[in-house]
Amino acid sequence: MQKPQRDSLFHWLFIPLLILYFGAAVWIVIRLPAHATPNELLNFEYIQVMRQIRNLPNRGLVDSEIRYTEWHQPPLYFTFAALVGIGVPVPPTTVNPPPPIVWPKNPSFLATHKGNLNPVVHVSPQNTPLLYTSRIAATFLGVIGLAALYRAGRDVYTPAIGLLMISLLAFQPNFIHLSGSVNNDMPLTAVSAVVLSYTILIIHNEKGPKWFFLLGLLCAAAILTKANGAFVLIYLVAASLIILIRSRNIVQAVKSGLFALAGLLPLWAAWLLLNTIRMKDTLGLEGSFPIGQLLTLNLADLLPLLTWLGEIWRSFWLDWSAGGIGYGPDWLYLIWALFLLFSLLGWLRRPTVRAPRVLTFAVVLGVLAISVLYFAVKALTVRGAGYLVPEGRWWLPVMPGVAWLSAVGFSRWWAPRRQDQAVLIATLMPILSTMLLLILFLPALYPKARPLPDNTAVEQKESLTFNGELALFAADVESMTVGRPVNLNITWQALKDIEKDYVIGVQLLVLDPDGWQKLEEQYTFPGNGLSPTKGWHAGDLYNDTLVLIPEGELRGPTQTEVSVQLRTGGEKIQAMRDGAPLDPPHLLETVVRPRSPLAISSPLSEPINFADIFTLEGLETRREEDVFHLSLWWHALQQPTEDYQVFVHVFDEDGQLLAQADGQPNKGLSPTHIWQQGDVIHDVRRLPSVPAHAAMLHIGVYSQLTGERLPASQAEQPLPDHSFIMVLMP
């Protein structure tokens, strides 16, 4: 295929790529829980209040100790979002500011191990359409930024390289995630992409001073999108400087600067004046970018950030949560880092498509300006608080420049005849990886309870009912290991139309005779908070999944009970089974194993083998007054097929039985039928009233079904009476 034909093909691929981005972002708009991204509640309130009062919120009337807001932020995105949702009716008010928006709270926000990141519930496109139109407004701005970046990349280099640029930006996971939420970080990134692209086109096409008027307007738009958007002024400075160097005509450079100021200053000055009046903070930066304090930073203040670079990179690239648990798998961050490193190293090679170096200078200058501002603010935080919240979304405006440098650098690795094909393959990689994240990772991060068809058969024999409204018909869970997540699957059915939000409490209990031990406890609405029961209709079936991660010290595989409670308004709802109260509301039994096999203390010189099923590997005795303490360590050689009893008998020198402690291992919490090959069980027994003249200790095992003793041997030699005999020291 000839190069003009290839260029035409790549040019037409630009439209499907934009459509794919827009569709993916809209899917996030719909799928993302309300206020699941940082500050979405505050940003949305800005838009809601603007619609209510037909004006800007009066920041000066708000006591920040009572009500925290984002109203100090510039209004461009929020105004645009209000206009996108202009068809959504919002009742007006004359109160400025109006009362805070009241949302139905999720009482279990961040209370579970997986998902449940939405602080509010019962928010949907049907009852809160303005939230979703405001999200789509961010997506529209994203499309504009991508189109501008493609235009610049295509004109300066090739359509293929332009495609790679917008693929790297559009499908950067944080960019597309924020494209589906109410925020001004992604809109600032989109406007920054427009400013960067227009700056490059001015320089590349050697436009005259009048073109700087529009550049000034675009810089004003960035500054009016978010308070820290002032970094875009570096592009204006770079363009003016390049014009001066190229033309060596100071008059033309001055004209360019004046035209830029004519576009920038009226809007910016109006905003500065309004800031001064509204909140006596002219630049509007004191809340997040205190300039006076930033100027006091030195190199020593930046060095502590080195230990945080990993967290910053993770947060910049993929942080899909409001609670810090929306990170992806570690290998993804490594792959992205390696790809960018490989691409940027391409700048060390001879270019196959030449472009003026001044363009690269302008892009690099913008990247450095954004990065210096971000890291300076974070260094200030570490200096003052001693810790860092990465908030990589603040660094996101660097991405258009990074996409530009990476796409061009990647193209330099390939010969001209292979360049377009290699670049096209690279264009597909961000798309495929991010689409997989959207299909697999995002739903897993925000899992809902799954509605089941009406004709689904459910087992009702052991069902629990609560308040005559909810029935728990089926549940299953696999064996667990301390510290490792396991899914608890529950099937619910609404027995009538439900008008309450029931909180589910799940506990994992060890019913130790000396007092129960709690290994896990969670409280949540169904669907990890995303499927509250209010609004369920009679007959509705839902399959719900909770992730349990047991924690605690165990003495081997331990039989535990899963207990389920329901509460509403702080009141515990009585669980019923077959019409009778059930307390505690026992649901099912499962087995939990220690985090790793137990270490055997006081090992025997030769283990005692019981029928090649298990061995006694360690033994330890001690006395406390007249109580005899015995610790046994068992090691399973295979999985026993039945339950065995351990007997411990103490005799005197004449063979008279003084004391005994028969029973299943570990106080019955580790019956042998739950053992698996490799398990180690620490079996502790107490024998009270053992006199000091006790002389012999007999230990053996017998079948709970037949009463017959298991054959015992040591060093392959049978032991008399199928028991291990130990002489006790007085």
Residue pairs with C-beta under 8 A, 6 or more apart in sequence:
1 9
6 160
6 420
7 158
7 159
7 160
8 159
10 158
10 159
10 160
10 162
10 163
10 420
10 424
11 154
11 159
13 159
13 163
14 150
14 154
14 159
14 162
14 163
14 166
17 163
17 166
17 167
17 170
17 427
17 431
18 143
18 146
18 147
18 166
18 170
20 431
21 142
21 143
21 146
21 166
21 170
21 171
21 176
21 179
22 139
22 143
24 171
24 176
24 434
24 435
24 438
25 138
25 139
25 142
25 176
25 179
25 180
26 136
26 139
26 180
27 180
27 438
28 176
28 177
28 179
28 180
28 181
28 438
28 442
29 132
29 135
29 136
29 139
29 180
29 181
30 125
30 132
31 180
31 442
31 443
31 446
32 135
32 177
32 180
32 181
32 442
32 446
33 117
33 118
33 123
33 446
33 530
34 40
34 103
34 118
34 120
34 123
34 128
34 131
35 41
35 44
35 103
35 118
35 119
35 120
35 123
35 322
36 117
36 118
36 181
36 321
36 322
36 446
37 177
37 178
37 181
37 182
37 183
37 321
37 322
38 183
38 322
38 391
38 393
39 70
39 183
40 181
40 182
40 183
40 322
41 101
41 103
41 119
41 120
42 68
42 69
42 70
43 70
43 78
43 134
43 182
43 183
43 184
44 101
44 130
44 131
44 134
44 182
45 69
45 70
45 100
45 101
46 57
46 69
46 70
46 71
46 73
46 75
46 78
47 78
47 81
47 82
47 85
47 130
47 134
47 182
48 90
48 101
48 130
49 57
49 71
49 97
49 98
50 56
50 57
50 75
50 78
50 79
50 82
51 82
51 85
51 88
51 90
51 130
52 90
52 91
52 92
52 93
52 98
53 92
53 93
53 94
53 95
53 96
53 97
53 98
54 92
55 96
56 71
56 75
56 274
56 278
57 69
57 71
57 96
57 97
58 71
58 96
58 97
58 278
59 69
59 71
59 72
59 278
59 279
60 277
60 278
60 279
60 280
61 96
61 97
62 69
62 71
62 97
67 97
67 100
69 97
71 97
72 227
72 275
72 279
72 281
72 284
72 287
73 184
73 226
73 227
73 284
74 184
74 223
74 224
74 225
74 226
74 227
74 229
74 271
74 284
75 224
76 187
76 221
76 224
76 225
77 137
77 138
77 141
77 184
77 187
77 188
77 225
77 226
78 184
80 137
80 140
80 141
80 187
81 133
81 134
81 137
81 138
81 182
82 134
84 133
84 134
84 136
84 137
84 140
85 129
85 130
85 133
85 134
85 137
87 133
88 129
88 130
88 133
90 130
103 119
103 120
103 123
104 120
104 121
104 122
104 123
104 501
105 119
105 120
105 121
106 116
106 118
106 119
106 120
106 121
106 525
106 529
106 532
107 503
107 523
108 116
108 503
108 522
108 523
108 524
108 525
108 529
109 116
109 117
109 118
109 119
109 323
109 529
110 116
110 117
110 323
111 522
111 523
111 524
111 529
112 522
112 524
112 528
112 529
112 546
112 547
113 485
113 522
113 547
113 548
113 549
114 444
114 445
114 447
114 485
114 528
114 547
115 444
115 445
115 446
115 447
115 527
115 528
115 529
115 530
116 524
116 528
116 529
116 530
117 321
117 322
117 323
117 325
117 326
117 445
117 446
117 529
118 446
118 529
118 530
119 322
121 501
121 525
121 529
121 530
121 532
122 532
122 534
122 535
123 131
125 132
131 182
134 182
135 180
135 181
135 182
138 178
138 179
138 180
138 181
138 182
138 183
138 186
138 187
139 179
139 180
141 186
141 187
141 190
141 191
142 170
142 175
142 179
142 186
142 187
142 190
144 190
144 194
145 169
145 189
145 190
145 191
145 192
145 193
145 194
145 400
146 166
146 169
146 170
146 190
146 193
148 193
148 194
148 197
148 198
149 162
149 165
149 166
149 169
149 193
149 196
149 197
149 400
149 403
149 404
150 162
150 163
150 165
150 166
151 162
151 197
151 201
152 162
152 196
152 197
152 198
152 200
152 201
152 204
152 404
153 161
153 162
153 163
153 164
153 165
153 166
153 404
153 407
154 161
154 162
155 201
155 204
155 205
156 200
156 201
156 204
156 355
156 359
157 353
157 355
157 408
157 411
158 353
158 411
158 419
158 420
158 423
160 411
160 419
160 420
160 423
160 424
160 427
161 353
161 407
161 408
161 411
161 423
162 407
163 423
163 424
163 427
164 406
164 407
164 410
164 411
164 423
164 426
164 427
165 403
165 404
165 407
166 403
167 426
167 427
167 428
167 430
167 431
168 399
168 402
168 403
168 406
168 407
168 430
169 175
169 193
169 399
169 400
169 403
170 176
170 430
171 430
171 431
171 433
171 434
171 435
172 317
172 399
172 403
172 430
172 434
173 317
173 318
173 320
173 328
173 434
173 437
174 316
174 317
174 318
174 319
174 392
174 393
174 396
175 186
175 189
175 396
175 399
176 434
176 438
177 318
177 320
178 185
178 186
178 393
178 396
179 186
183 393
184 225
184 226
185 226
185 393
185 394
185 396
185 397
186 393
186 396
187 225
187 226
188 222
188 225
188 226
188 228
188 229
188 396
188 397
189 396
189 397
189 399
189 400
191 218
191 221
191 222
191 225
191 229
191 232
192 222
192 229
192 232
192 366
192 370
192 397
192 400
193 400
194 218
194 221
195 215
195 218
195 219
195 221
195 222
195 232
195 235
196 235
196 362
196 363
196 366
196 400
196 401
196 404
197 400
198 214
198 215
198 218
199 215
199 235
199 236
199 238
199 239
199 362
200 359
200 362
200 363
201 207
202 211
202 212
202 215
202 239
203 239
203 242
203 243
203 356
203 358
203 359
203 362
204 355
204 356
204 359
206 246
208 252
208 256
209 243
209 252
209 255
209 256
209 258
209 259
210 259
211 259
212 236
212 239
212 240
212 256
212 257
212 259
212 260
212 263
213 259
213 260
213 262
213 263
214 263
215 235
215 236
215 239
215 260
215 263
216 236
216 259
216 260
216 261
216 262
216 263
216 264
216 265
217 263
217 264
217 267
218 232
218 263
219 232
219 233
219 235
219 236
219 260
219 263
219 264
220 263
220 264
220 266
220 267
220 268
221 267
222 229
222 232
223 229
223 230
223 232
223 233
223 268
223 271
224 267
224 268
224 271
227 283
227 284
227 285
227 287
227 288
227 289
228 285
228 288
228 289
228 373
228 394
229 397
230 283
231 366
231 369
231 370
231 373
231 397
232 366
234 365
234 366
234 369
235 362
235 365
235 366
236 260
236 264
238 361
238 362
238 365
238 366
239 256
239 362
240 253
240 256
240 257
240 260
241 253
242 358
242 361
242 362
243 252
243 253
243 256
244 250
244 252
244 253
245 358
246 358
247 253
271 284
272 282
272 283
275 281
275 282
275 283
275 284
276 282
281 287
283 291
285 291
288 377
289 373
289 377
290 380
293 380
294 376
294 377
294 380
297 376
297 379
297 380
297 383
301 379
301 380
301 382
301 383
302 375
302 376
302 379
304 379
304 382
304 383
305 312
305 375
305 378
305 379
305 382
305 388
308 378
308 382
308 388
308 390
311 388
311 390
312 378
312 388
312 390
312 392
312 395
313 333
313 337
313 392
314 327
314 333
314 390
314 392
315 390
315 391
315 392
315 393
316 390
316 392
316 393
316 395
316 396
317 332
317 333
317 336
317 392
318 326
318 327
318 328
318 332
318 333
318 437
319 326
319 327
319 390
319 392
319 393
320 326
320 327
320 328
320 441
320 442
320 445
321 327
321 445
326 445
328 437
328 441
332 433
335 433
339 406
339 429
340 402
340 406
342 410
342 413
343 405
343 406
343 407
343 409
343 410
344 405
344 406
344 409
345 409
346 408
346 409
346 410
346 411
346 412
346 413
347 360
347 405
347 408
347 409
347 412
349 412
349 413
350 412
351 412
352 411
352 412
352 414
352 415
352 416
352 419
353 411
353 416
353 419
355 408
360 405
360 408
363 401
363 404
363 405
364 401
364 405
366 401
367 398
367 401
367 402
367 405
370 395
370 397
370 398
370 401
371 395
371 398
374 394
374 395
374 398
377 394
378 388
378 390
381 387
381 388
381 389
382 388
407 423
410 422
410 423
410 426
411 419
411 422
411 423
413 422
414 422
414 423
446 528
446 530
447 527
447 528
447 530
447 545
448 527
448 528
448 530
448 531
449 492
449 526
449 527
449 530
449 531
449 542
449 543
449 544
449 545
450 542
450 543
450 544
451 540
451 541
451 542
452 491
452 541
452 542
452 543
453 541
454 539
454 541
456 541
458 473
458 474
458 491
458 493
458 541
459 473
459 474
460 471
460 473
462 577
463 471
463 472
463 473
463 577
464 471
464 472
464 564
464 575
464 576
464 577
464 582
464 585
464 587
465 471
465 472
465 495
465 575
465 576
465 577
466 472
466 502
466 566
466 573
466 574
466 575
466 576
467 566
467 573
467 574
468 495
468 496
469 494
469 495
469 496
469 498
469 500
469 502
470 492
470 493
470 494
470 495
470 498
470 502
470 533
470 566
471 492
471 493
471 495
472 490
472 491
472 492
472 564
472 587
473 491
473 492
473 493
474 489
474 490
474 491
475 488
475 489
475 490
475 491
475 562
475 564
475 587
475 588
476 488
476 489
476 588
477 486
477 487
477 488
477 489
477 548
477 562
477 588
477 590
478 486
478 487
478 590
479 486
479 590
479 591
479 592
479 593
480 486
480 508
480 548
480 550
480 560
480 590
480 591
480 592
480 593
481 550
481 592
481 593
481 594
481 595
482 519
482 550
482 551
482 552
482 554
482 592
482 593
482 594
482 595
483 549
483 550
483 551
483 595
484 549
485 547
485 548
485 549
486 547
486 548
486 549
487 545
487 546
487 547
487 548
488 506
488 545
488 546
488 547
488 548
488 562
489 543
489 544
489 545
490 543
490 544
490 545
490 546
490 564
491 541
491 542
491 543
491 544
492 526
492 541
492 542
492 544
493 539
493 540
493 541
493 542
494 533
494 536
494 537
494 538
494 539
494 540
495 538
496 538
497 536
497 537
497 538
498 533
498 534
498 535
498 536
498 537
499 534
500 533
500 534
500 568
501 525
501 532
501 533
501 534
501 568
502 525
502 533
502 566
502 567
502 568
502 573
503 523
503 524
503 525
503 566
503 567
503 568
504 523
504 524
504 525
504 526
504 544
504 546
504 564
504 565
504 566
505 521
505 522
505 523
505 564
505 565
505 566
505 567
506 520
506 521
506 522
506 523
506 546
506 548
506 562
506 563
506 564
506 565
507 518
507 520
507 521
507 562
507 563
507 565
508 518
508 519
508 520
508 521
508 548
508 550
508 560
508 561
508 562
508 563
508 590
508 592
509 516
509 517
509 518
509 519
509 560
509 561
509 562
509 563
509 584
510 516
510 517
510 518
510 519
510 552
510 554
510 558
510 559
510 560
510 561
510 592
510 669
511 561
511 669
512 667
512 669
513 667
513 668
514 667
517 552
518 552
519 550
519 551
519 552
519 560
519 592
520 548
520 549
520 550
520 551
522 546
522 548
523 567
524 546
525 531
525 532
525 533
526 532
526 533
526 542
526 544
527 542
527 544
528 545
528 546
531 542
531 544
536 542
550 560
550 592
553 594
554 592
554 593
554 594
555 594
555 598
555 666
555 669
555 670
555 681
555 682
555 683
555 684
556 593
556 594
556 598
556 634
556 665
556 666
556 670
556 675
556 679
556 680
556 681
556 682
556 683
557 591
557 592
557 593
557 594
557 670
557 674
557 675
557 676
557 679
557 681
558 591
558 592
558 593
558 666
558 669
558 670
559 589
559 590
559 591
559 668
559 669
559 670
559 671
559 674
560 589
560 590
560 591
560 592
561 584
561 586
561 587
561 588
561 589
561 590
562 586
562 587
562 588
562 589
562 590
563 584
563 585
563 586
563 587
564 575
564 585
564 587
565 572
565 573
565 575
565 585
566 572
566 573
566 575
567 573
574 581
574 583
575 581
575 582
575 583
575 585
576 582
591 674
593 679
597 678
597 679
597 680
598 633
598 680
598 681
598 682
599 680
600 617
600 618
600 633
600 635
600 680
601 618
601 620
601 631
601 633
602 618
602 619
602 620
602 631
602 633
603 617
603 618
603 633
604 616
604 617
604 618
604 619
606 714
606 715
607 615
607 616
607 617
607 635
607 714
608 615
608 616
608 699
608 712
608 713
608 714
608 719
608 724
609 615
609 712
609 713
609 714
609 716
610 616
610 701
610 710
610 711
610 712
611 710
611 711
612 637
612 638
613 636
613 637
613 638
613 640
613 644
613 672
613 710
614 634
614 635
614 636
614 637
614 638
614 640
614 672
614 675
615 634
615 635
615 637
616 632
616 633
616 634
616 635
616 699
616 724
617 633
617 634
617 635
617 680
618 631
618 632
618 633
619 630
619 631
619 632
619 633
619 699
619 726
620 630
620 631
621 628
621 629
621 630
621 631
621 697
621 728
622 629
623 629
623 690
626 688
626 689
626 690
626 691
627 686
627 687
627 688
627 690
628 650
628 659
628 686
628 687
628 688
628 690
628 694
629 684
629 685
629 686
630 648
630 661
630 684
630 685
630 686
630 687
630 697
631 682
631 683
631 684
631 685
632 646
632 665
632 682
632 683
632 684
632 685
632 699
633 680
633 681
633 682
633 683
634 665
634 680
634 681
634 683
635 678
635 679
635 680
635 681
636 675
636 676
636 677
636 678
636 679
636 680
636 681
637 677
638 677
639 675
639 676
639 677
640 672
640 673
640 675
641 673
642 672
642 673
642 703
642 704
642 705
643 664
643 671
643 672
643 673
643 704
643 705
644 664
644 672
644 701
644 702
644 703
644 704
644 710
645 662
645 663
645 664
645 701
645 702
645 703
645 704
646 662
646 663
646 664
646 665
646 683
646 699
646 700
646 701
647 660
647 661
647 662
647 698
647 699
647 700
647 701
647 702
647 723
648 660
648 661
648 662
648 685
648 687
648 697
648 698
648 699
649 657
649 659
649 660
649 697
649 698
649 723
650 657
650 658
650 659
650 660
650 687
650 690
650 694
650 696
650 697
650 698
650 728
651 657
651 658
651 694
651 695
651 696
651 697
651 698
652 658
652 691
652 693
652 694
652 695
652 696
653 693
653 695
653 696
655 696
658 690
658 691
658 694
659 687
659 688
659 689
659 690
659 694
660 687
661 685
661 686
661 687
663 685
664 670
664 671
664 672
664 704
665 671
665 672
665 681
665 683
666 681
666 682
666 683
666 684
667 684
670 681
670 683
675 681
692 730
693 730
694 728
695 727
695 728
696 725
696 726
696 727
696 728
697 725
697 726
697 727
697 728
698 721
698 723
698 724
698 725
699 723
699 724
699 726
700 709
700 710
700 712
700 721
700 722
700 723
700 724
701 709
701 710
701 712
702 708
702 709
702 710
703 709
703 710
709 721
709 722
709 723
710 722
711 718
711 722
712 718
712 719
712 722
712 723
712 724
713 719
714 724
719 725
